[in-house]
Amino acid sequence: MISIDAEPQPSDLGDVRVANRAVVLRHVRLHAPCSRADIAAHTGLNKATVSSLVTELIDRRLLRETGLTENRIGRPATMLVLDGSRYASLGAQIEADELVVVAVDPAGSRLLTWRRAATAGAPGDTVRALAALARRAVGRLTAQDRTVLGLTVAVPGLVDAAGAVPLAGALGWRDVPLAADLRAALRDPGIAVGVDSAAHLAVLAEQRYGGHAGTTDLVHLTGGVAVAAGVIAGGRLLRGSRGFAGAIGHLGLDESGPPCECGRRGCLTALTGLPAVIRRLLPDVDADGPPTDLLPDLERLHVLARTGDAGVHAGLADVGRDLGRGIAVLANLLNPEAVVLGGHFATLAPWLLPAARSELAARTYAPGAGGCRVDASTLDRIAPALGGATAALSTVESGRLPAG
């Protein structure tokens, strides 16, 4: 697991410069195009420090000048933006039905998106397939004269600090040393390799690229075979003591409800996960088969809802109410600005959101749900991989320059 949210703690002049680089890069990322004077005025750094840092970052092709602007008081200023031409960062995600690899540059441009059909099985087979895909992606990027900063892999399950996966029910995995196995399969890749939970990485993608970009208190609720929450609180990713925070899918809502894969009954996943929704609304379908088989059924549900099927509408309203009960727990506990729905929740959002929002309002202690909004994600199913690519940018964005 790669830590992407620790703030620099300066202890000497070198550390101070690293921290100041991070301040400059963050300001440009959030406010570009901007000038050196803008950076100094808004960050509190003196002009000489900003000038020195900007020169260094231009030399390392992390910033670039875009020309002059005269739409300001005083002399025209040279404007700065992030430069994405030299570096790339990789993210990947392992799903029950596919592998995904995404590459982005520091400016936020997506350089490649590769999806490969796969069937969840022995971890070793998955690792070998993912390593082959990652090697191809690294080769493509280095052929473009880019330095690859790292690879972070998203897994739909629990991930510990060493990048091992104690449990990933959607994949049928237990106690898989994924990060170590992947490094071995890549044969000394020369880049940082990390593993994190899909929920954690999806919320990073939401905060950077989604409809609530920049939000400091945000939850991404993943939808799929399992349900999990990625949480950003006070601008930082909430991991918990061992990295297992966000397992809201096993919040008990109804002890008499359907059985959950965890062994209990009536968990949020058992009520609102994709297999549960298929069972509730398409009783003619075997929802216990491979997760891949459920995607055509999700499309069928979407078509039925879009064409006004009364039974499907009623059933989705019930699912929305169960979802709203889970969101209300998040709202009462964390008071986020927004809860964003991903996966199948986003696909079915037009019919889930009204009931979910109503239930949230009814069950939240603070008036007006504490200001919490519930919206569908504007990102597609690859949000965890996109978040993985974002995580692998963290070393540079923390002010530590790549070698070379």
DRENMIVO-614963 format. One record per residue (C-alpha): y, z, x. Coordinates in Angstrom, 2 decimals. Layout:
# DRENMIVO-614963
<lumro yy="Y" zz="Z" xx="X"/>
...
This chain:
# DRENMIVO-614963
<lumro yy="0.00" zz="0.00" xx="0.00"/>
<lumro yy="3.44" zz="-0.91" xx="1.34"/>
<lumro yy="6.28" zz="1.53" xx="0.73"/>
<lumro yy="9.29" zz="-0.44" xx="-0.43"/>
<lumro yy="11.58" zz="2.25" xx="-1.72"/>
<lumro yy="12.20" zz="4.65" xx="1.16"/>
<lumro yy="15.83" zz="4.81" xx="2.22"/>
<lumro yy="16.62" zz="4.68" xx="5.94"/>
<lumro yy="17.21" zz="8.10" xx="7.51"/>
<lumro yy="19.48" zz="7.48" xx="10.52"/>
<lumro yy="18.84" zz="9.75" xx="13.51"/>
<lumro yy="20.47" zz="7.77" xx="16.33"/>
<lumro yy="22.77" zz="4.79" xx="16.82"/>
<lumro yy="19.89" zz="2.32" xx="16.46"/>
<lumro yy="18.88" zz="3.85" xx="13.15"/>
<lumro yy="22.50" zz="3.80" xx="11.98"/>
<lumro yy="22.68" zz="0.06" xx="12.68"/>
<lumro yy="19.41" zz="-0.51" xx="10.80"/>
<lumro yy="20.77" zz="1.40" xx="7.81"/>
<lumro yy="24.05" zz="-0.51" xx="7.93"/>
<lumro yy="22.21" zz="-3.84" xx="8.05"/>
<lumro yy="20.36" zz="-2.79" xx="4.91"/>
<lumro yy="23.67" zz="-1.99" xx="3.21"/>
<lumro yy="25.10" zz="-5.40" xx="4.09"/>
<lumro yy="22.00" zz="-7.32" xx="3.00"/>
<lumro yy="21.83" zz="-5.44" xx="-0.28"/>
<lumro yy="25.49" zz="-6.07" xx="-1.04"/>
<lumro yy="25.17" zz="-9.79" xx="-0.36"/>
<lumro yy="21.98" zz="-10.02" xx="-2.42"/>
<lumro yy="23.64" zz="-8.40" xx="-5.41"/>
<lumro yy="27.14" zz="-9.86" xx="-5.12"/>
<lumro yy="26.92" zz="-13.23" xx="-3.36"/>
<lumro yy="28.95" zz="-15.22" xx="-2.72"/>
<lumro yy="31.12" zz="-12.59" xx="-1.06"/>
<lumro yy="33.28" zz="-12.30" xx="2.02"/>
<lumro yy="33.23" zz="-9.95" xx="4.99"/>
<lumro yy="36.28" zz="-8.23" xx="3.53"/>
<lumro yy="34.47" zz="-7.79" xx="0.20"/>
<lumro yy="31.56" zz="-6.13" xx="1.99"/>
<lumro yy="33.81" zz="-3.76" xx="3.88"/>
<lumro yy="35.83" zz="-2.86" xx="0.77"/>
<lumro yy="32.80" zz="-2.13" xx="-1.40"/>
<lumro yy="30.45" zz="-0.46" xx="1.10"/>
<lumro yy="32.85" zz="1.72" xx="3.08"/>
<lumro yy="31.82" zz="0.15" xx="6.39"/>
<lumro yy="34.73" zz="-0.70" xx="8.67"/>
<lumro yy="35.65" zz="-4.35" xx="9.18"/>
<lumro yy="34.54" zz="-4.45" xx="12.83"/>
<lumro yy="31.09" zz="-3.12" xx="11.93"/>
<lumro yy="30.73" zz="-5.61" xx="9.09"/>
<lumro yy="31.83" zz="-8.49" xx="11.33"/>
<lumro yy="29.30" zz="-7.53" xx="14.01"/>
<lumro yy="26.46" zz="-7.15" xx="11.50"/>
<lumro yy="27.24" zz="-10.39" xx="9.71"/>
<lumro yy="27.32" zz="-12.31" xx="12.99"/>
<lumro yy="23.92" zz="-10.90" xx="13.91"/>
<lumro yy="22.44" zz="-11.69" xx="10.48"/>
<lumro yy="23.79" zz="-15.25" xx="10.60"/>
<lumro yy="22.27" zz="-15.70" xx="14.06"/>
<lumro yy="18.93" zz="-14.51" xx="12.69"/>
<lumro yy="19.31" zz="-16.85" xx="9.68"/>
<lumro yy="19.27" zz="-14.07" xx="7.13"/>
<lumro yy="22.83" zz="-14.86" xx="6.00"/>
<lumro yy="24.76" zz="-18.12" xx="5.96"/>
<lumro yy="28.34" zz="-19.16" xx="5.35"/>
<lumro yy="29.07" zz="-21.40" xx="2.39"/>
<lumro yy="32.66" zz="-22.37" xx="3.11"/>
<lumro yy="36.07" zz="-21.11" xx="2.06"/>
<lumro yy="37.31" zz="-19.91" xx="-1.27"/>
<lumro yy="40.95" zz="-19.88" xx="-2.29"/>
<lumro yy="40.47" zz="-18.18" xx="-5.65"/>
<lumro yy="41.78" zz="-14.88" xx="-4.34"/>
<lumro yy="44.99" zz="-13.19" xx="-3.22"/>
<lumro yy="45.91" zz="-13.81" xx="0.41"/>
<lumro yy="44.29" zz="-16.08" xx="2.96"/>
<lumro yy="41.17" zz="-18.08" xx="2.04"/>
<lumro yy="37.95" zz="-16.25" xx="2.93"/>
<lumro yy="34.65" zz="-17.53" xx="4.30"/>
<lumro yy="31.95" zz="-16.68" xx="1.76"/>
<lumro yy="28.45" zz="-15.45" xx="2.53"/>
<lumro yy="25.08" zz="-15.83" xx="0.78"/>
<lumro yy="21.50" zz="-14.99" xx="1.70"/>
<lumro yy="19.79" zz="-17.59" xx="3.86"/>
<lumro yy="16.23" zz="-18.35" xx="2.84"/>
<lumro yy="15.49" zz="-21.10" xx="5.33"/>
<lumro yy="13.63" zz="-19.24" xx="8.07"/>
<lumro yy="11.44" zz="-16.63" xx="6.38"/>
<lumro yy="8.87" zz="-16.39" xx="3.61"/>
<lumro yy="7.00" zz="-13.57" xx="1.95"/>
<lumro yy="3.63" zz="-13.76" xx="0.21"/>
<lumro yy="2.35" zz="-11.95" xx="-2.86"/>
<lumro yy="-1.04" zz="-12.28" xx="-4.51"/>
<lumro yy="-2.81" zz="-10.90" xx="-7.53"/>
<lumro yy="-6.45" zz="-10.47" xx="-8.36"/>
<lumro yy="-7.35" zz="-10.90" xx="-12.01"/>
<lumro yy="-10.69" zz="-10.99" xx="-13.78"/>
<lumro yy="-10.30" zz="-14.73" xx="-14.30"/>
<lumro yy="-8.13" zz="-16.00" xx="-11.46"/>
<lumro yy="-6.48" zz="-15.51" xx="-8.09"/>
<lumro yy="-2.76" zz="-16.14" xx="-7.67"/>
<lumro yy="-0.66" zz="-16.56" xx="-4.53"/>
<lumro yy="3.14" zz="-16.79" xx="-4.62"/>
<lumro yy="5.65" zz="-17.25" xx="-1.80"/>
<lumro yy="9.37" zz="-16.54" xx="-1.96"/>
<lumro yy="12.17" zz="-16.58" xx="0.57"/>
<lumro yy="14.77" zz="-13.84" xx="1.09"/>
<lumro yy="17.23" zz="-15.73" xx="-1.11"/>
<lumro yy="14.80" zz="-15.50" xx="-4.03"/>
<lumro yy="13.65" zz="-19.12" xx="-4.14"/>
<lumro yy="10.00" zz="-19.58" xx="-5.04"/>
<lumro yy="8.34" zz="-21.70" xx="-2.36"/>
<lumro yy="4.87" zz="-22.05" xx="-3.81"/>
<lumro yy="2.73" zz="-20.82" xx="-6.70"/>
<lumro yy="-1.01" zz="-21.36" xx="-6.44"/>
<lumro yy="-3.53" zz="-20.33" xx="-9.09"/>
<lumro yy="-7.29" zz="-20.59" xx="-8.64"/>
<lumro yy="-9.90" zz="-19.91" xx="-11.29"/>
<lumro yy="-12.21" zz="-17.07" xx="-10.28"/>
<lumro yy="-14.72" zz="-14.76" xx="-11.88"/>
<lumro yy="-14.58" zz="-11.06" xx="-11.10"/>
<lumro yy="-17.73" zz="-10.06" xx="-9.30"/>
<lumro yy="-18.70" zz="-8.61" xx="-5.94"/>
<lumro yy="-15.56" zz="-7.47" xx="-4.09"/>
<lumro yy="-16.70" zz="-9.28" xx="-0.94"/>
<lumro yy="-16.72" zz="-12.64" xx="-2.72"/>
<lumro yy="-13.22" zz="-12.02" xx="-4.07"/>
<lumro yy="-11.92" zz="-10.97" xx="-0.65"/>
<lumro yy="-13.29" zz="-14.11" xx="1.01"/>
<lumro yy="-11.79" zz="-16.37" xx="-1.67"/>
<lumro yy="-8.41" zz="-14.65" xx="-1.48"/>
<lumro yy="-8.40" zz="-14.75" xx="2.33"/>
<lumro yy="-9.04" zz="-18.50" xx="2.26"/>
<lumro yy="-6.20" zz="-19.02" xx="-0.20"/>
<lumro yy="-3.85" zz="-16.81" xx="1.82"/>
<lumro yy="-4.67" zz="-18.62" xx="5.08"/>
<lumro yy="-3.82" zz="-21.94" xx="3.44"/>
<lumro yy="-0.52" zz="-20.54" xx="2.17"/>
<lumro yy="0.39" zz="-19.16" xx="5.61"/>
<lumro yy="-0.46" zz="-22.54" xx="7.15"/>
<lumro yy="1.74" zz="-24.36" xx="4.64"/>
<lumro yy="4.68" zz="-22.05" xx="5.29"/>
<lumro yy="4.42" zz="-22.01" xx="9.08"/>
<lumro yy="4.27" zz="-25.82" xx="9.03"/>
<lumro yy="7.74" zz="-25.61" xx="7.44"/>
<lumro yy="8.91" zz="-23.58" xx="10.48"/>
<lumro yy="9.02" zz="-20.37" xx="8.48"/>
<lumro yy="8.05" zz="-16.91" xx="9.67"/>
<lumro yy="5.76" zz="-15.20" xx="7.16"/>
<lumro yy="6.85" zz="-11.59" xx="6.78"/>
<lumro yy="3.79" zz="-10.19" xx="5.04"/>
<lumro yy="1.30" zz="-10.31" xx="2.19"/>
<lumro yy="1.01" zz="-7.75" xx="-0.61"/>
<lumro yy="-1.86" zz="-7.99" xx="-3.11"/>
<lumro yy="-1.72" zz="-6.73" xx="-6.69"/>
<lumro yy="-4.83" zz="-5.21" xx="-8.28"/>
<lumro yy="-5.22" zz="-4.19" xx="-11.96"/>
<lumro yy="-6.31" zz="-0.65" xx="-11.19"/>
<lumro yy="-5.68" zz="2.41" xx="-9.06"/>
<lumro yy="-4.65" zz="1.87" xx="-5.43"/>
<lumro yy="-4.30" zz="4.65" xx="-2.88"/>
<lumro yy="-2.02" zz="4.95" xx="0.15"/>
<lumro yy="-4.54" zz="3.24" xx="2.43"/>
<lumro yy="-4.75" zz="0.18" xx="0.18"/>
<lumro yy="-8.19" zz="1.14" xx="-1.14"/>
<lumro yy="-9.10" zz="0.73" xx="-4.81"/>
<lumro yy="-10.83" zz="3.84" xx="-6.20"/>
<lumro yy="-11.12" zz="2.28" xx="-9.65"/>
<lumro yy="-10.30" zz="-1.08" xx="-11.25"/>
<lumro yy="-12.12" zz="-1.18" xx="-14.57"/>
<lumro yy="-10.98" zz="-4.70" xx="-15.43"/>
<lumro yy="-12.71" zz="-5.95" xx="-12.27"/>
<lumro yy="-15.69" zz="-3.62" xx="-12.39"/>
<lumro yy="-14.70" zz="-2.17" xx="-8.98"/>
<lumro yy="-15.08" zz="1.33" xx="-7.58"/>
<lumro yy="-14.17" zz="2.58" xx="-4.11"/>
<lumro yy="-13.30" zz="-0.79" xx="-2.57"/>
<lumro yy="-11.43" zz="-0.62" xx="0.80"/>
<lumro yy="-9.54" zz="-3.76" xx="-0.16"/>
<lumro yy="-6.73" zz="-3.76" xx="2.40"/>
<lumro yy="-9.12" zz="-3.14" xx="5.30"/>
<lumro yy="-11.59" zz="-5.74" xx="4.05"/>
<lumro yy="-8.85" zz="-8.32" xx="3.56"/>
<lumro yy="-7.42" zz="-7.77" xx="7.05"/>
<lumro yy="-10.90" zz="-8.24" xx="8.49"/>
<lumro yy="-11.44" zz="-11.42" xx="6.45"/>
<lumro yy="-8.11" zz="-12.80" xx="7.63"/>
<lumro yy="-9.16" zz="-12.15" xx="11.25"/>
<lumro yy="-6.03" zz="-10.60" xx="12.77"/>
<lumro yy="-3.50" zz="-12.40" xx="10.56"/>
<lumro yy="-0.47" zz="-11.32" xx="12.56"/>
<lumro yy="1.34" zz="-10.23" xx="9.40"/>
<lumro yy="1.49" zz="-6.99" xx="7.44"/>
<lumro yy="-1.15" zz="-6.87" xx="4.69"/>
<lumro yy="-0.77" zz="-4.40" xx="1.85"/>
<lumro yy="-2.31" zz="-3.66" xx="-1.53"/>
<lumro yy="-0.70" zz="-2.04" xx="-4.56"/>
<lumro yy="-1.31" zz="-1.73" xx="-8.27"/>
<lumro yy="-0.39" zz="-4.68" xx="-10.47"/>
<lumro yy="1.77" zz="-2.42" xx="-12.65"/>
<lumro yy="3.84" zz="-1.17" xx="-9.69"/>
<lumro yy="4.42" zz="-4.67" xx="-8.39"/>
<lumro yy="5.18" zz="-6.16" xx="-11.80"/>
<lumro yy="8.04" zz="-3.73" xx="-12.36"/>
<lumro yy="9.47" zz="-4.66" xx="-8.93"/>
<lumro yy="9.48" zz="-8.29" xx="-10.04"/>
<lumro yy="11.16" zz="-7.32" xx="-13.30"/>
<lumro yy="13.87" zz="-5.38" xx="-11.54"/>
<lumro yy="14.65" zz="-8.26" xx="-9.21"/>
<lumro yy="14.01" zz="-11.41" xx="-11.24"/>
<lumro yy="13.56" zz="-10.43" xx="-14.89"/>
<lumro yy="15.82" zz="-10.09" xx="-17.88"/>
<lumro yy="16.75" zz="-6.53" xx="-16.84"/>
<lumro yy="17.36" zz="-7.31" xx="-13.16"/>
<lumro yy="19.20" zz="-4.53" xx="-11.37"/>
<lumro yy="18.26" zz="-1.84" xx="-13.92"/>
<lumro yy="17.75" zz="1.51" xx="-12.19"/>
<lumro yy="15.53" zz="3.09" xx="-14.86"/>
<lumro yy="12.97" zz="0.57" xx="-16.02"/>
<lumro yy="9.35" zz="0.40" xx="-17.20"/>
<lumro yy="7.12" zz="-2.68" xx="-17.20"/>
<lumro yy="4.16" zz="-2.25" xx="-19.54"/>
<lumro yy="1.37" zz="-4.62" xx="-18.56"/>
<lumro yy="-0.84" zz="-6.13" xx="-21.20"/>
<lumro yy="-4.30" zz="-7.50" xx="-20.58"/>
<lumro yy="-7.80" zz="-6.12" xx="-20.37"/>
<lumro yy="-6.16" zz="-2.85" xx="-19.33"/>
<lumro yy="-2.72" zz="-1.40" xx="-20.09"/>
<lumro yy="-0.62" zz="0.25" xx="-17.37"/>
<lumro yy="3.02" zz="1.11" xx="-16.71"/>
<lumro yy="5.10" zz="0.37" xx="-13.64"/>
<lumro yy="8.05" zz="2.75" xx="-13.49"/>
<lumro yy="11.35" zz="2.59" xx="-11.64"/>
<lumro yy="13.28" zz="5.86" xx="-11.97"/>
<lumro yy="16.70" zz="6.33" xx="-10.43"/>
<lumro yy="16.31" zz="3.00" xx="-8.62"/>
<lumro yy="13.01" zz="3.96" xx="-6.97"/>
<lumro yy="9.44" zz="3.01" xx="-7.72"/>
<lumro yy="7.60" zz="6.03" xx="-9.12"/>
<lumro yy="4.20" zz="6.24" xx="-7.40"/>
<lumro yy="3.03" zz="9.82" xx="-7.83"/>
<lumro yy="1.39" zz="12.00" xx="-5.17"/>
<lumro yy="-1.48" zz="9.57" xx="-4.47"/>
<lumro yy="-0.04" zz="6.34" xx="-5.83"/>
<lumro yy="-1.77" zz="6.58" xx="-9.21"/>
<lumro yy="1.30" zz="6.97" xx="-11.45"/>
<lumro yy="1.52" zz="4.76" xx="-14.53"/>
<lumro yy="-2.01" zz="4.96" xx="-15.99"/>
<lumro yy="-0.66" zz="5.24" xx="-19.51"/>
<lumro yy="-3.45" zz="3.05" xx="-20.82"/>
<lumro yy="-5.59" zz="6.17" xx="-21.00"/>
<lumro yy="-3.11" zz="8.17" xx="-23.02"/>
<lumro yy="-5.08" zz="9.48" xx="-26.00"/>
<lumro yy="-3.52" zz="8.48" xx="-29.33"/>
<lumro yy="-6.39" zz="8.77" xx="-31.82"/>
<lumro yy="-9.54" zz="10.81" xx="-31.16"/>
<lumro yy="-11.32" zz="9.00" xx="-33.98"/>
<lumro yy="-10.27" zz="5.60" xx="-32.64"/>
<lumro yy="-12.37" zz="2.97" xx="-30.87"/>
<lumro yy="-14.15" zz="3.81" xx="-27.60"/>
<lumro yy="-12.39" zz="3.13" xx="-24.31"/>
<lumro yy="-13.98" zz="2.03" xx="-21.04"/>
<lumro yy="-12.93" zz="5.39" xx="-19.58"/>
<lumro yy="-15.44" zz="7.13" xx="-21.86"/>
<lumro yy="-12.95" zz="8.61" xx="-24.32"/>
<lumro yy="-11.81" zz="7.31" xx="-27.69"/>
<lumro yy="-8.50" zz="6.09" xx="-29.07"/>
<lumro yy="-6.71" zz="5.50" xx="-25.75"/>
<lumro yy="-3.73" zz="3.16" xx="-25.71"/>
<lumro yy="-5.87" zz="0.51" xx="-23.98"/>
<lumro yy="-8.59" zz="0.87" xx="-26.62"/>
<lumro yy="-6.00" zz="0.28" xx="-29.34"/>
<lumro yy="-3.68" zz="-2.32" xx="-27.82"/>
<lumro yy="-5.44" zz="-3.94" xx="-24.82"/>
<lumro yy="-6.30" zz="-7.61" xx="-25.22"/>
<lumro yy="-10.00" zz="-7.08" xx="-26.06"/>
<lumro yy="-8.99" zz="-4.47" xx="-28.65"/>
<lumro yy="-6.47" zz="-6.83" xx="-30.27"/>
<lumro yy="-9.07" zz="-9.60" xx="-30.44"/>
<lumro yy="-11.62" zz="-7.27" xx="-32.04"/>
<lumro yy="-9.11" zz="-6.08" xx="-34.63"/>
<lumro yy="-7.76" zz="-9.45" xx="-35.63"/>
<lumro yy="-10.56" zz="-11.93" xx="-34.89"/>
<lumro yy="-13.75" zz="-10.13" xx="-35.98"/>
<lumro yy="-15.79" zz="-13.33" xx="-35.56"/>
<lumro yy="-15.17" zz="-13.28" xx="-31.78"/>
<lumro yy="-17.27" zz="-11.42" xx="-29.21"/>
<lumro yy="-14.54" zz="-9.56" xx="-27.37"/>
<lumro yy="-17.04" zz="-7.89" xx="-25.03"/>
<lumro yy="-17.61" zz="-11.05" xx="-22.98"/>
<lumro yy="-15.84" zz="-12.03" xx="-19.75"/>
<lumro yy="-12.05" zz="-11.59" xx="-19.90"/>
<lumro yy="-11.62" zz="-15.30" xx="-19.16"/>
<lumro yy="-13.14" zz="-16.07" xx="-22.53"/>
<lumro yy="-10.35" zz="-14.17" xx="-24.30"/>
<lumro yy="-7.51" zz="-16.48" xx="-23.27"/>
<lumro yy="-8.38" zz="-19.20" xx="-25.84"/>
<lumro yy="-8.64" zz="-16.43" xx="-28.45"/>
<lumro yy="-5.19" zz="-15.16" xx="-27.51"/>
<lumro yy="-3.86" zz="-18.69" xx="-28.01"/>
<lumro yy="-5.62" zz="-18.85" xx="-31.37"/>
<lumro yy="-3.95" zz="-15.58" xx="-32.41"/>
<lumro yy="-0.60" zz="-16.94" xx="-31.31"/>
<lumro yy="-1.08" zz="-20.07" xx="-33.40"/>
<lumro yy="-2.16" zz="-18.06" xx="-36.47"/>
<lumro yy="0.85" zz="-15.76" xx="-36.15"/>
<lumro yy="3.22" zz="-18.68" xx="-35.64"/>
<lumro yy="1.90" zz="-20.43" xx="-38.76"/>
<lumro yy="2.37" zz="-17.32" xx="-40.90"/>
<lumro yy="-1.17" zz="-15.95" xx="-41.34"/>
<lumro yy="-0.61" zz="-12.79" xx="-43.41"/>
<lumro yy="-3.66" zz="-10.95" xx="-42.10"/>
<lumro yy="-2.73" zz="-11.58" xx="-38.49"/>
<lumro yy="0.86" zz="-10.51" xx="-39.14"/>
<lumro yy="-0.32" zz="-7.24" xx="-40.68"/>
<lumro yy="-2.76" zz="-6.62" xx="-37.86"/>
<lumro yy="-0.14" zz="-7.27" xx="-35.19"/>
<lumro yy="2.21" zz="-4.87" xx="-36.94"/>
<lumro yy="-0.51" zz="-2.21" xx="-36.66"/>
<lumro yy="-0.93" zz="-2.98" xx="-32.96"/>
<lumro yy="2.85" zz="-2.82" xx="-32.57"/>
<lumro yy="2.92" zz="0.64" xx="-34.15"/>
<lumro yy="0.25" zz="1.89" xx="-31.75"/>
<lumro yy="2.18" zz="0.35" xx="-28.88"/>
<lumro yy="5.38" zz="2.01" xx="-30.08"/>
<lumro yy="3.66" zz="5.41" xx="-30.03"/>
<lumro yy="2.84" zz="4.92" xx="-26.37"/>
<lumro yy="6.34" zz="3.67" xx="-25.58"/>
<lumro yy="7.82" zz="6.73" xx="-27.30"/>
<lumro yy="5.95" zz="8.96" xx="-24.85"/>
<lumro yy="7.48" zz="6.99" xx="-21.97"/>
<lumro yy="10.94" zz="7.19" xx="-23.55"/>
<lumro yy="10.73" zz="10.96" xx="-24.11"/>
<lumro yy="9.37" zz="11.62" xx="-20.63"/>
<lumro yy="11.40" zz="9.18" xx="-18.52"/>
<lumro yy="14.40" zz="8.05" xx="-20.60"/>
<lumro yy="14.36" zz="4.49" xx="-19.21"/>
<lumro yy="17.05" zz="1.96" xx="-20.03"/>
<lumro yy="14.38" zz="-0.55" xx="-20.99"/>
<lumro yy="10.66" zz="-0.96" xx="-21.46"/>
<lumro yy="9.59" zz="-4.54" xx="-20.79"/>
<lumro yy="6.35" zz="-5.90" xx="-22.23"/>
<lumro yy="4.24" zz="-8.22" xx="-20.09"/>
<lumro yy="0.92" zz="-10.04" xx="-20.40"/>
<lumro yy="-0.41" zz="-10.55" xx="-23.91"/>
<lumro yy="2.25" zz="-8.20" xx="-25.25"/>
<lumro yy="4.88" zz="-10.76" xx="-24.21"/>
<lumro yy="2.89" zz="-13.61" xx="-25.78"/>
<lumro yy="2.68" zz="-11.78" xx="-29.11"/>
<lumro yy="6.07" zz="-10.06" xx="-28.83"/>
<lumro yy="7.74" zz="-11.67" xx="-31.89"/>
<lumro yy="5.21" zz="-9.93" xx="-34.13"/>
<lumro yy="4.71" zz="-6.73" xx="-32.11"/>
<lumro yy="8.31" zz="-5.81" xx="-31.35"/>
<lumro yy="9.64" zz="-4.96" xx="-34.84"/>
<lumro yy="6.94" zz="-2.34" xx="-35.48"/>
<lumro yy="7.03" zz="-1.07" xx="-31.87"/>
<lumro yy="10.79" zz="-0.60" xx="-31.98"/>
<lumro yy="10.62" zz="1.14" xx="-35.35"/>
<lumro yy="7.92" zz="3.53" xx="-34.11"/>
<lumro yy="9.89" zz="4.21" xx="-30.95"/>
<lumro yy="12.99" zz="5.13" xx="-32.97"/>
<lumro yy="10.97" zz="7.41" xx="-35.25"/>
<lumro yy="9.14" zz="9.25" xx="-32.47"/>
<lumro yy="11.83" zz="9.63" xx="-29.79"/>
<lumro yy="13.56" zz="13.00" xx="-29.67"/>
<lumro yy="16.90" zz="11.70" xx="-28.40"/>
<lumro yy="19.08" zz="9.89" xx="-30.95"/>
<lumro yy="18.88" zz="6.13" xx="-30.76"/>
<lumro yy="15.69" zz="6.37" xx="-28.67"/>
<lumro yy="17.84" zz="7.69" xx="-25.83"/>
<lumro yy="19.31" zz="4.22" xx="-25.40"/>
<lumro yy="15.91" zz="2.74" xx="-24.54"/>
<lumro yy="15.42" zz="-0.93" xx="-25.38"/>
<lumro yy="12.07" zz="-2.67" xx="-25.77"/>
<lumro yy="11.97" zz="-6.36" xx="-24.87"/>
<lumro yy="9.46" zz="-9.02" xx="-23.90"/>
<lumro yy="9.25" zz="-9.99" xx="-20.25"/>
<lumro yy="10.84" zz="-13.29" xx="-19.30"/>
<lumro yy="8.40" zz="-13.59" xx="-16.38"/>
<lumro yy="5.00" zz="-15.18" xx="-16.83"/>
<lumro yy="1.58" zz="-13.74" xx="-16.00"/>
<lumro yy="2.24" zz="-13.93" xx="-12.28"/>
<lumro yy="4.78" zz="-11.07" xx="-12.29"/>
<lumro yy="2.49" zz="-8.84" xx="-10.13"/>
<lumro yy="2.14" zz="-11.54" xx="-7.46"/>
<lumro yy="5.88" zz="-12.13" xx="-7.55"/>
<lumro yy="6.38" zz="-8.40" xx="-7.12"/>
<lumro yy="3.97" zz="-8.47" xx="-4.20"/>
<lumro yy="6.10" zz="-11.11" xx="-2.50"/>
<lumro yy="9.14" zz="-8.93" xx="-3.14"/>
<lumro yy="7.40" zz="-5.92" xx="-1.61"/>
<lumro yy="6.64" zz="-7.86" xx="1.56"/>
<lumro yy="10.39" zz="-8.54" xx="1.98"/>
<lumro yy="11.08" zz="-4.83" xx="2.14"/>
<lumro yy="11.02" zz="-4.42" xx="5.91"/>
<lumro yy="13.78" zz="-6.99" xx="6.37"/>
<lumro yy="15.77" zz="-5.69" xx="3.42"/>
<lumro yy="15.59" zz="-2.19" xx="4.91"/>
<lumro yy="17.50" zz="-3.57" xx="7.89"/>
<lumro yy="14.65" zz="-3.97" xx="10.38"/>
<lumro yy="14.77" zz="-7.47" xx="11.82"/>
<lumro yy="11.56" zz="-9.49" xx="12.23"/>
<lumro yy="10.31" zz="-10.09" xx="15.75"/>
<lumro yy="11.49" zz="-13.29" xx="17.38"/>
